[in-house]
Amino acid sequence: MANLEQFRAETRAWLETNCPPEMRKPVANDSDVFWGGRNTVYSSEPQRLWFERMRDKGWTVPDWPKEYGGGGLDPEETKILRQEMAAISARLPLSSFGIWMLGPALLKYGTDEQKREHLPKIAAGLIRWCQGYSEPNAGSDLASLQTRADIDGDDYIINGQKIWTSMANFADWIFCLVRTDFSAKKHDGISFILFDMASKGVSTKPILLISGKSPFCETFFDNVRVPRSHVVGTVNRGWDVAKYLLQHERSMISEVGERRGTRPLGQIAANSIGTDEQGRLDDPMLRGQIAAFDVDEAAMACAAERAVDLAKAGQGHPAYSSALKYYGTELNKRRHEILMSAGGIDVLEWESPRSNEGLTARSWLRTKANSIEGGTSEVMLGIVAKRILDLPGA
Amino acid sequence: MALVLNEEQSMLRDSARGLISDKAPVAHLRKLRDTNDAIGFSRELWATFAEMGFAGLLVPEEFGGSGLGCVEAGVVMEEIGRTLMPSPFLSTSVLAATALTRGGSEAQKSEYLAKLAKGELIASLAVDEGAKHRPIKTAMQAVRSGNGFRLNGAKAFVVDGHVSDLVIVAARTAGKPGEHDGLTLFLVDPKTKGVEIERTIMVDAHNAARIVFNDVEVTADSVLGEVDRGGALLGGILNVGRAAVASEMVGISEEAFGRTVAYLKERKQFGKLIGEFQALQHRAAHLYTDIEITKAAVMKALQMLDTDFDNTEAAVAVAKARAGSTATLAVQEAVQMHGGVGMTDEFDIGFFMKRARVCQELFGDTAFHAEQLARLKGY
């Protein structure tokens, strides 16, 4: 315990010295988020400094082994680092699907060679990854995917189409689910494979969304040649890797309930609507909605914390992240509905400096995908019903 | 601190569960109700509870208790919630033990705490006056009179007030209803002249009382804590009580839910187990998630009461608000998914619905605590 307290004190002091003041404010727009990659551009000098200092400590991936560019911290230390970062509203130094999704899967299923090749580059933000899971006709029924990989000597030849590939147009590499056996049952013929997005035959096309933005793409593979050694885990057993990775994705998405650096809803609403003589929000119904939301959000933060503690105590259930993903994303949608109510007419302007180019409205629209991406709320409830509650049928 | 029970706490849970499920299943409450039992709980079982160290769980060791914390009290309350065992655990072992330990003079502690730990003294907390829990609106008067005070007023919803050997009463020595300052807590012997107690048979077949105080004379020694400044002490006691009741509601929610899931796996309709229907699966999965999130919030509040007592208001408000809404949902879904049989008195599930309703009101319902949170957050 004494060691942990010392670690906390040292971490706090280090963050105090090394986190630039500009990196302790909520991100204002997409360009404020640092994603790394081959064609990386820093939006500001403080962003560069913050990233490089954290990278040098191994704290872009604090809980990964040091040999792969991580910080080698144990779970308690990682929790303390996160708490101390949250306490000063420090931004993430590096946002990365490599960190959140691929990394944990490679640590568990990758060969030594794959780990040595990819993990340090993820930690150092050198390669930006995207995820090739969804397909146009698969949707929630992910395992019905049809992108095919046919053996040709030492290579696979990949043909097919992916959809909802987040930021594929900026990605350097893709981790991708492909069908390697069409005769097997649908979960048993899938492989998990990695390849360079610069390979011949790969093309991407952004999809315009209701928010007016396009974080997502359609991605096309036309005779893309990939070495067979790029398969992670066992050929035709890619579903295991995919499921493991999804758990991490769901934990990540459920953490949208844990917002750091954003102002409390009550305060945002008070600034917009005003308060009565007693300092109470001048809209009792909205005040009630916000209070009810704050209760649930605080409880959700406790549950996210407990999920980590349960896992550490060996009492976690692999499907637990589905429950939290469901709740966290529904909660985030609720938050944004309240933000729209609180902002009223002012946040309805789509293109104006007054509304910061429709920032609130665009975010509100973006959150509607929370309960679809990474498995819909209905799929999450189905998983909880079958895997945790052991209810009968299908 | 990790939000999971440690080994000692798990052992405590197992021993409480063993005793309670064995000696006081729901049938125990049903029998007390059906026989119009004179006191509404079993003195014999309470004695066993005391022997096992539960009565004095929060009493410091120097006064013969176990000197444990709110997390442990919550563990026992959760088990009580699972079978709805009626007992003076909340009134005496949680509320009175907290009140005396935190606010009592040395003389008061030595007079009461040892007896309390032995299960020989039953005590209650008298706060509410109106239809809803509003401690700040306390109107009962305590006027200085000679060396002591004269109490006038009426209290309702005094849990175990009908069997108490000691009543802890909140009254106004100054200020007006609605004002923070001016509250004082008194230790009153219910046999004192002018105290009238009416046992109120409640919807949940648990015990409460209405107490009227008519010119009740008490000495200055009966003041618990400081005169005029009882608000903070009362707030602390209530917060422990709220977290404890929230734990009971977690127990109620889990038990009602567990019975419901079991029923979904055995009941057939349209030639299928009803648990195969997606409409019911999704509602069950939602309820599971809701309970898990509430459990975490309640555990957080209990841990904070043990480690950071003075900064627990928000965490307790979150816990009690969540527990109230979760238990309400759990019992409603339980009755609905059980269908007609869930509406029958013969079937136990209705007992959970009634108790959840009482727990929801006790020490502030979901709306009260959401309001508290809004106030604490300054909007």
Interface residues (C-beta under 8 A of the other chain):
Chain A: P264 G266 Q267 A269 A270 T275 G279 R280 L281 R287 G288 I290 A291 A292 D294 V295 D296 A298 A299 M300 C302 A303 E305 R306 D309 L310 K312 A313 Q315 Y320 A323 L324 Y326 Y327 E378 M380 L381 G382 I383 V384 A385 K386 I388 L389 D390 L391 P392 G393 A394
Chain B: A2 L3 V4 V261 L264 K265 K272 L273 G275 E276 Q278 Q281 H282 A284 A285 H286 Y288 T289 D290 E292 I293 T294 K295 A296 A297 M299 K300 A314 A315 A317 V318 A319 A321 R322 T366 A367 H369 A370 E371 L373 A374 K377 G378 Y379
